[in-house]
Amino acid sequence: MIDLKILKTVEALKGLNNDQLAAIQKCSEKMEFNQGQKLFAEGEDSAHLWIVLEGEIELRNDRPEGQPNPVEDPITFISKAELFGWSSFMPPFKYKLSAYGASPKCEVARIEKKRLVKLFENDADMGFELMSHILRVIGTHFYQFRNGIAQRWGHDIMSGW
Amino acid sequence: MIGNDFLQSVGIFKGLDENQLSTVQSCCREEQHKAGTKLFGEGEPASSLYIVKKGQVDLRFDLPGRPTAEKNTISSIPEFKAFGWSSFVAPYKYSLSAYCASQVCELVIVDRQSLTRLFKENHRLGYLVLSNMARVIGKRFQNLEKLATAAPVSAVKVIVHLATCGIVAGARDIMGALMEEINRSDRPDIKVASSGCIGKCPTEPNVTIEIEGEDPVVYQKMDAEKMRQVFHQHVLGGQIQTDYTLVEK
């Protein structure tokens, strides 16, 4: 069972009351991973949202042959009480990156998206609270990606390529 | 007048009931702009979400000391689609500039503050719209990723001649079929434009295909089915459909 105290520290869940947190707790499954162990792979169906309970998780692209990139090439690290796996809420509902344990012991909560959506449909206050957060994260990633393309294309045009 | 039936056909308002749509209406106003008009500039405070009611809008990056150009376009927004998502994401500044890319653009402008207030008063409405937004942004993200990683392709522009004579002859159905095919295809880079009569009223509806490095091809007496065929065979496959090309007399 996941400790409610930990759920209370998760930024995305801070607006929820005890009953709402308890409902999320019921949809969650506690899992443990070792350093370098894969939680999920880029391109797999993203059916879960994840919370780091202990340790650190690394998100990165896999090499084509399925081997992880060298350790010096991560995309991002996810620390305790942070949520990840946002692609479960947007098409094509597949993970954009692979996730690996990045500390000797990693403890995570895995929340089934389908059950979470059912909760949201029954409790619109909870749905609104969490979707506001999810949209901010998705939107920020979208803009960062789009700005990157604009900068690259703009640079090419200015360089006369 | 912004009707519920229009709002219902916009992805972000999908699934809303009549009452909810009527409430959303109260946050909307309409504007009309001519080709080339700058709707907002990169870096400006993002106070509104926009929906294209008629025409097309290009989202472009601006380059210092240079006028705007089609090649600076990152996304083209067709009818019934929304843009201006920055109004819902910090730091609430538009990240690209928006230009009217058709002869006329009719836009529905949704005030962010009013919509956010509605969401706070009615969390079910807020949940539905935000869930739809996540799905729509996800699809845009996907298209943009394909565009960024795809091998370079020749620039393609499809022009549907939407003068009165063309509309009477069925040009709107052609535009609808074209947009459906583009949405189904993996080619979000294809530009769509509407323009006036080309002086060949008896051959309307006319459609012009412009592919970079090739002569433009004008098709005559088009309908939705022919448009789908031309899109797949000519635009995607490179085979001009000579049975339908305009014959000069």
Chai-1 contact restraints between the chains, C-beta under 6 A:
chainA,res_idxA,chainB,res_idxB,connection_type,confidence,min_distance_angstrom,max_distance_angstrom,comment,restraint_id
A,F89,B,A134,contact,1.0,0.0,6.0,A-B,restraint_1
A,M90,B,A134,contact,1.0,0.0,6.0,A-B,restraint_2
A,M90,B,G138,contact,1.0,0.0,6.0,A-B,restraint_3
A,P91,B,R135,contact,1.0,0.0,6.0,A-B,restraint_4
A,P91,B,G138,contact,1.0,0.0,6.0,A-B,restraint_5
A,P91,B,K139,contact,1.0,0.0,6.0,A-B,restraint_6
A,A124,B,H123,contact,1.0,0.0,6.0,A-B,restraint_7
A,A124,B,R124,contact,1.0,0.0,6.0,A-B,restraint_8
A,A124,B,Y127,contact,1.0,0.0,6.0,A-B,restraint_9
A,D125,B,H123,contact,1.0,0.0,6.0,A-B,restraint_10
A,G127,B,Y127,contact,1.0,0.0,6.0,A-B,restraint_11
A,F128,B,H123,contact,1.0,0.0,6.0,A-B,restraint_12
A,F128,B,G126,contact,1.0,0.0,6.0,A-B,restraint_13
A,F128,B,Y127,contact,1.0,0.0,6.0,A-B,restraint_14
A,M131,B,Y127,contact,1.0,0.0,6.0,A-B,restraint_15
A,M131,B,L130,contact,1.0,0.0,6.0,A-B,restraint_16
A,M131,B,S131,contact,1.0,0.0,6.0,A-B,restraint_17
A,L135,B,L130,contact,1.0,0.0,6.0,A-B,restraint_18
A,L135,B,M133,contact,1.0,0.0,6.0,A-B,restraint_19
A,L135,B,A134,contact,1.0,0.0,6.0,A-B,restraint_20
A,R136,B,V89,contact,1.0,0.0,6.0,A-B,restraint_21
A,I138,B,A134,contact,1.0,0.0,6.0,A-B,restraint_22
A,I138,B,I137,contact,1.0,0.0,6.0,A-B,restraint_23
A,G139,B,W85,contact,1.0,0.0,6.0,A-B,restraint_24
A,G139,B,V89,contact,1.0,0.0,6.0,A-B,restraint_25
A,T140,B,V89,contact,1.0,0.0,6.0,A-B,restraint_26
A,F142,B,I137,contact,1.0,0.0,6.0,A-B,restraint_27
A,F142,B,F141,contact,1.0,0.0,6.0,A-B,restraint_28
A,Y143,B,S95,contact,1.0,0.0,6.0,A-B,restraint_29
A,N147,B,S95,contact,1.0,0.0,6.0,A-B,restraint_30
A,I149,B,A148,contact,1.0,0.0,6.0,A-B,restraint_31
A,A150,B,F61,contact,1.0,0.0,6.0,A-B,restraint_32
A,A150,B,I74,contact,1.0,0.0,6.0,A-B,restraint_33
A,G154,B,F61,contact,1.0,0.0,6.0,A-B,restraint_34
A,G154,B,L63,contact,1.0,0.0,6.0,A-B,restraint_35
